[in-house]
Amino acid sequence: MLQWLIAAALAGPWTRDQGDYYARAGFDGYVPRVYVNPLTGNPVDTDRRYLGLQGGFYGEFGLCKQWPLQLTIAAPFTMGSLTFETASGVGRATTYRFGDSRLGLQTALTKKFPVALALDAKVPMYANDDVGHGKGVYQQQFPKPGDGQVDLGLWALGGAAKGKSWGELAVGWVHRTQAFVGWDVDLRFVDGVGFATTVGTHQGDAYLMLKADGRWNPVDDDVSREWLAVGPAILYDVNKHLGIEARVTYEPTSAQAARGYGFGVGLSRRAPAP
């Protein structure tokens, strides 16, 4: 599934004022390195190979002049491809779908410090019942774009900056609702604690960052994914409006999912700094 490609698309604690914005169009991918049995948590030796790709848009838009209030939007188009063995040789199942859209509203808690509160929702733009439709016994081999249900998150965000360096942290409670979109399935996901952090420094025209994000579920089950992903990222300023971005991530641990590598490149545009 491809939901992890934009799982970390969470705004930072510096909430935008009216007229301020950040918008990114990019390309992201994911390659598993270890497949894990969700029932045992142990690695599985398999000849199955998976590749996940997505192109998408992410944006942050300031809404209010009187108080920092911003809208956050993410919308991806995904491709997932699975290679597997069949009785007659090697098969390949590839799925093209829109993915999980994300909508968020964030408000500053004070104008003096970068502290904020955010609400967001993950809403599927696909129907898992249609994935692999008409492919007979191979229908289940076609990768699904996501879990197919709505998530709701409440996040607390904080940050600090000194000189050319800064750090930020977001911690939130993610409620996995049982509102499925286009999927008649008997699955129940458990709620979890989400987190994302960044430390960075501004050197010349480049912003150098180290990022981490993940999910921890207080209640263990066999289907709700947990993970920790870490890796470097860079934003290079072409000019005061335009930037080129790149990132690489590695998952040292996960549960109810494969562990692997993520990567991404993008072109971003933002309002000039005040």
C-alpha positions in Angstrom: 0.0 0.0 0.0 1.1 3.5 -0.8 -0.2 5.6 2.1 3.2 6.0 3.7 4.4 8.1 0.7 2.7 11.2 2.1 2.3 10.1 5.7 4.8 12.8 6.7 3.1 15.7 4.8 2.4 17.6 8.0 2.9 21.3 8.2 5.5 22.8 10.6 4.7 24.9 13.7 5.3 28.3 12.0 1.6 28.9 11.0 1.2 31.0 7.8 -0.5 34.4 7.7 -2.9 35.5 4.9 -1.1 35.7 1.6 1.7 33.4 2.7 1.9 30.0 1.0 4.1 27.0 0.2 3.3 24.7 -2.7 5.1 21.7 -3.9 4.7 19.4 -6.9 6.9 16.3 -6.6 7.6 12.7 -7.3 8.1 10.1 -4.6 8.9 6.4 -4.4 9.2 3.4 -2.1 11.2 0.1 -2.4 10.8 -2.5 0.4 14.0 -4.2 1.6 12.4 -6.7 4.1 9.0 -8.3 3.9 7.5 -9.0 7.3 4.8 -11.5 8.4 2.2 -9.4 10.1 1.2 -12.2 12.4 4.7 -13.0 13.7 6.6 -9.8 13.0 9.4 -11.9 11.5 11.1 -11.3 8.1 9.9 -13.5 5.3 12.0 -14.9 2.5 10.1 -14.2 -0.7 10.6 -13.7 -4.5 7.9 -11.1 -4.6 9.1 -7.6 -5.5 7.3 -4.4 -5.0 7.8 -0.8 -6.2 5.6 2.1 -5.2 5.6 5.5 -7.0 3.5 8.6 -6.8 3.3 12.1 -8.2 1.5 14.6 -6.2 0.7 18.1 -4.9 1.2 19.5 -1.4 0.3 23.0 -0.3 0.1 25.3 2.8 -2.0 28.4 2.5 -2.5 31.2 5.0 -6.1 32.1 5.4 -6.5 34.9 8.0 -5.1 38.4 8.4 -6.1 38.8 12.0 -4.6 35.5 13.3 -2.2 32.9 11.8 -4.5 30.2 10.3 -3.7 27.9 7.5 -5.1 25.3 5.2 -3.0 22.2 4.3 -3.7 20.1 1.3 -2.1 16.9 -0.2 -3.3 15.1 -3.2 -1.4 12.2 -4.8 -1.7 9.9 -7.9 -0.1 6.5 -7.2 1.3 3.5 -9.0 2.1 0.3 -7.2 3.6 -2.7 -9.0 4.1 -6.2 -7.6 6.1 -9.0 -9.3 5.3 -12.5 -8.2 5.7 -16.2 -9.2 2.9 -18.0 -11.0 2.5 -21.6 -12.2 3.6 -20.5 -15.7 6.4 -18.1 -14.8 6.5 -14.6 -13.4 3.5 -12.3 -13.1 3.2 -8.6 -12.6 0.3 -6.7 -11.1 0.2 -2.9 -11.5 -2.3 -0.5 -10.0 -2.8 3.1 -11.1 -5.1 5.1 -8.8 -5.5 8.4 -7.0 -4.3 7.9 -3.4 -5.3 9.3 0.0 -6.0 13.0 0.0 -5.2 14.9 3.2 -6.9 18.1 4.4 -5.8 20.0 7.5 -6.5 23.2 9.3 -3.9 24.7 11.6 -3.9 27.6 14.0 -1.2 29.3 16.0 -1.7 29.2 19.8 0.4 32.4 20.3 2.0 34.9 18.0 5.1 35.1 20.2 6.3 31.5 19.8 6.0 28.9 17.0 3.4 26.7 18.8 0.3 25.4 17.0 -2.6 23.0 17.0 -3.8 21.2 13.9 -6.7 19.0 12.8 -6.4 16.8 9.7 -8.2 14.1 7.8 -7.1 11.4 5.4 -9.8 10.7 2.8 -9.4 8.0 0.1 -9.8 9.0 -3.5 -10.1 5.4 -4.7 -12.2 2.3 -4.2 -10.3 -0.8 -3.1 -13.1 -3.0 -4.3 -12.3 -2.0 -7.9 -8.5 -2.7 -7.7 -7.8 -5.8 -9.8 -11.4 -6.1 -10.8 -11.8 -8.6 -13.7 -8.4 -10.2 -13.1 -9.9 -13.4 -11.6 -7.6 -15.4 -9.2 -5.0 -12.6 -9.5 -7.2 -9.8 -8.2 -5.6 -10.0 -4.7 -2.1 -9.5 -6.2 -2.9 -6.0 -7.3 -1.5 -3.5 -4.8 -4.1 -1.3 -3.1 -3.4 2.5 -2.9 -4.2 2.6 0.8 -6.2 1.3 3.7 -9.4 2.7 2.1 -10.8 4.3 5.3 -10.9 7.8 6.8 -8.4 8.8 9.5 -8.7 11.9 11.8 -5.8 13.4 13.5 -5.3 16.0 16.3 -1.7 17.4 16.4 0.3 19.7 18.7 3.3 21.4 17.0 6.2 23.3 18.4 9.5 24.7 17.2 12.5 26.9 18.0 15.2 28.6 15.9 18.6 30.1 16.7 20.7 31.8 14.1 20.6 29.7 10.9 19.5 26.5 12.7 16.1 25.3 13.8 14.1 22.3 15.1 10.5 21.3 15.2 8.3 18.5 16.6 4.8 17.4 16.0 2.9 14.8 18.1 -0.6 13.8 17.5 -3.4 11.2 18.1 -4.6 9.5 14.9 -8.1 8.1 15.1 -8.6 5.2 12.6 -12.3 5.4 11.9 -14.3 2.5 10.5 -15.6 4.7 7.7 -14.4 2.8 4.6 -14.7 4.4 1.1 -15.4 1.9 -1.7 -14.3 -1.2 0.2 -16.5 -3.8 1.8 -14.0 -5.4 4.2 -14.0 -6.8 7.7 -11.0 -4.9 9.1 -10.7 -2.9 12.3 -7.7 -0.6 12.7 -6.5 0.7 16.1 -5.7 4.4 16.9 -2.1 5.4 17.2 0.3 8.2 18.2 1.9 9.9 15.2 5.1 12.0 15.4 7.3 14.0 13.1 10.5 16.0 13.8 13.0 18.0 11.8 16.3 19.6 12.6 17.9 21.8 10.0 20.4 24.6 9.2 20.5 27.2 6.5 23.8 27.3 4.6 24.1 29.7 1.6 21.2 28.9 -0.8 20.5 25.5 0.8 18.4 24.3 3.7 20.0 21.0 5.1 17.6 18.9 7.2 17.4 15.6 9.0 13.8 14.3 9.3 12.1 11.5 11.2 8.4 10.5 11.3 6.5 7.5 12.5 3.5 5.9 14.2 3.2 4.0 17.5 0.0 2.0 18.3 -0.6 1.6 22.1 -2.8 -1.4 21.3 -1.1 -4.1 19.2 -3.1 -5.8 16.4 -2.4 -7.6 13.1 -3.3 -5.0 10.6 -2.6 -1.4 11.9 0.8 -0.3 10.6 3.6 1.1 12.8 6.9 2.5 11.5 9.9 4.7 12.1 11.4 6.5 9.1 14.5 8.7 9.2 16.6 10.4 6.6 18.2 13.6 5.2 16.5 16.2 3.0 17.6 19.3 1.2 15.8 22.4 -0.2 17.9 24.5 -2.6 16.8 28.1 -3.3 16.8 28.9 -7.0 15.5 32.3 -6.1 13.4 33.8 -3.3 10.3 32.1 -4.7 11.4 28.8 -6.2 13.2 25.8 -4.6 14.3 22.3 -5.6 13.9 19.6 -3.0 15.1 16.1 -2.5 14.9 13.5 0.3 15.8 9.9 1.2 14.3 7.9 4.0 15.1 4.6 5.7 12.9 2.5 7.9 14.9 0.9 10.7 11.8 -0.7 12.2 8.1 -1.3 11.3 5.2 -3.6 12.2 2.4 -5.0 10.0 4.2 -3.8 6.9 7.4 -4.2 4.9 10.5 -2.1 5.8 12.3 -0.3 3.1 13.6 2.9 1.5 11.8 6.0 0.4 12.9 8.8 -1.9 11.5 12.0 -3.4 12.2 15.0 -5.5 10.1 18.1 -6.1 9.8 21.7 -7.2 8.4 24.1 -4.6 7.2 27.7 -4.7 6.6 29.9 -1.7 5.7 33.5 -0.8 8.8 35.6 -0.1 9.8 35.9 3.6 8.3 39.1 5.2 
